[in-house]
Amino acid sequence: MLDITYPPVIVTAKVLFKLMRQRVVVTGSESVPRKGGALLAINHTGYVDFIYAGAGAEPRKRLVRFMIKKEMMDAPGVGHLLRSFHHIRVDRGSGVQSMKDALAYLEAGEVVGIYPEATISRSFEIKELKSGAARIATDAGVPLLPVIVWGAHRLMTKDHPRDFSRSPKTIVVKVGEPITPTGDIAADTATLRTAMQEMLDQVIAEYPEDEKQPGSWWTPARFGGGAPTPEEADRLDREELRARAAKRAAKAAEKKQG
């Protein structure tokens, strides 16, 4: 693919990271193949995860084509930029086309990034995974690489104000060992989730001590943080879905009356 905007934006992003006093730590990038297709399965804790997840493949001189929801891909300004990066538009109401697009990219030798949790994890733990990642990797015949991004949610996530201040922040990107699809989608999905959970635990345990704040909102409850437990997060997710449904119903009723 012809990439005109992607490489210079990466250079600009690195400069901005330094200006914002961010330390981006990448490990495991050697797992990303130098050539050929690969599917990166990334945990989802915030709105800017994908900006940092690509750093996991950058040392191998690979550009990642992320699967991004259509609301962002269609947004004025930023949507045009994302489309110029050849990212994949995802319509959650009908995901068939995005899966076909991802498969085509992988078969063409591209590296694709997917969020198997589908939505942001309010608990910052690994949620139950959708089977799409294992299914796409199986159909494309490419390795499935678990990836953990940790710290980016401190900048921008659900239920918390944005923080793009210059207070020092470490953002970790950890790429795991490739998982070779077996064809058993359920088993491969379980293997992926186990790998992601183990990697997340390791990343949190090794996070810089000077940035570990007792009871911090961005740390999982299991580690003594102030984040919701997975059960509380599920409740908040359900409430959000009900509120969205009510809002759509109200708009539809208003349109009908008008």
Sequence and secondary structure as in RCSB ss.txt:
>XXXX:A:sequence
MLDITYPPVIVTAKVLFKLMRQRVVVTGSESVPRKGGALLAINHTGYVDFIYAGAGAEPRKRLVRFMIKKEMMDA
PGVGHLLRSFHHIRVDRGSGVQSMKDALAYLEAGEVVGIYPEATISRSFEIKELKSGAARIATDAGVPLLPVIVW
GAHRLMTKDHPRDFSRSPKTIVVKVGEPITPTGDIAADTATLRTAMQEMLDQVIAEYPEDEKQPGSWWTPARFGG
GAPTPEEADRLDREELRARAAKRAAKAAEKKQG
>XXXX:A:secstr
   SSHHHHHHHHHHHHHHTTEEEEEE GGGS SSS EEEEE   STTHHHHHGGGTGGGT  EEEEEEHHHHTS
TTHHHHHHHTT EEE TT  HHHHHHHHHHHHTT EEEE TT S  TTSS     SHHHHHHHHHT  EEEEEEE
SGGGTS TTS    SSS EEEEEEE   B   S HHHHHHHHHHHHHHHHHHHHHTS GGG  TT TTS GGGT 
SS  HHHHHHHHHHHHHHHHHHHHHHHHHHHH 
